[in-house]
Amino acid sequence: MKPTLYLETTIPSYYTARPVRDVVALAHQEITRTWWNNRLPLFDVYISPVVLEEARQGAPEPAQRRLEVLATFPVLEATLAIENLAVLYMTQLALPGKALRDAAHLAFACGYELDYLLTWNCAHIANAEIRRRLMTLNAAEGRQTPIICTPEELMGTEEANHV
């Protein structure tokens, strides 16, 4: 059985984006493409309606590219339990009002007990302080916390990549 993974919107955004001049963003694009091409098949990948909503935003051509690469992944159901969990995360993790969708991504990954949440959002998701508060909150609720990481952190070992 493959590990399960929640694919947050920044991943298909970097994967499908045209190369940029910013060296950090360019590095994220290259790392994401390498991860996507080499590691993605090793996981059962899930997305949510929030991912699709975010992917639709922006200029039509890039939005279309994002939606095309997302089309093959199962979409998790947005339930009242997931919505309530997102609200809990917003308040208990002290996320800013603009981070409601970030709380929703956390709620989907945690609520569906997935193994990983993959993101480049280091402000409100792959943030060490938020991860710590999330783990403490989930432990108190008896809930599992997925491993929240970037593609660079989920690249595997050299040996695993050559199997």
C-alpha positions, -999 to 999 in steps of 0.1 A, spaced: 0 0 0 14 34 -10 16 63 15 -12 88 11 -5 125 3 -25 157 2 -13 179 -26 -17 216 -17 -21 241 -45 14 255 -45 27 222 -58 8 222 -91 14 259 -94 51 256 -93 50 224 -115 31 241 -143 45 277 -141 67 291 -168 103 296 -156 109 328 -137 139 350 -130 136 349 -92 162 323 -81 143 310 -52 111 305 -72 130 290 -100 146 265 -76 112 256 -62 99 250 -98 129 227 -106 126 208 -73 88 205 -78 93 191 -113 119 167 -102 97 155 -73 66 153 -96 84 132 -123 103 109 -99 84 106 -66 47 114 -72 40 78 -85 51 64 -52 21 80 -34 -17 78 -35 -23 115 -41 -55 134 -31 -67 170 -35 -97 189 -22 -123 213 -36 -101 241 -21 -72 231 -43 -94 232 -74 -108 265 -63 -74 280 -59 -61 264 -91 -89 281 -111 -78 316 -99 -56 339 -119 -49 341 -156 -68 316 -178 -38 299 -194 -19 291 -162 -51 281 -145 -59 257 -173 -25 241 -170 -30 237 -132 -64 221 -136 -51 197 -163 -24 182 -141 -49 180 -112 -76 162 -132 -64 127 -125 -64 130 -86 -93 120 -64 -110 149 -48 -118 145 -11 -153 154 0 -158 187 18 -179 176 49 -192 195 79 -166 177 100 -138 191 77 -153 226 78 -155 225 116 -119 213 118 -108 242 96 -125 266 119 -109 250 149 -75 253 132 -81 290 123 -88 298 159 -65 275 178 -35 279 156 -39 317 156 -38 318 118 -46 353 102 -79 358 86 -64 355 51 -53 320 59 -87 303 59 -79 282 29 -46 272 45 -66 260 75 -88 241 51 -58 223 36 -47 213 71 -82 201 79 -85 179 48 -51 163 53 -57 158 91 -94 149 88 -88 123 62 -57 109 82 -34 112 52 3 105 57 17 136 41 7 172 32 30 185 5 33 223 1 56 252 -6 34 274 17 59 280 45 40 309 60 10 291 73 14 254 66 50 241 64 60 264 92 77 248 122 58 269 148 24 261 133 33 224 128 42 222 165 9 238 176 -10 216 151 6 184 165 -2 195 201 -38 203 192 -43 171 172 -27 150 200 -51 165 225 -80 157 201 -67 121 195 -61 130 159 -31 121 137 -10 148 122 4 142 87 40 149 79 39 184 65 68 191 41 80 206 9 89 185 -22 126 190 -13 120 173 20 101 144 4 127 137 -23 136 103 -7 170 89 -5 194 83 -33 190 46 -29 152 48 -29 153 69 -61 172 42 -79 152 11 -69 
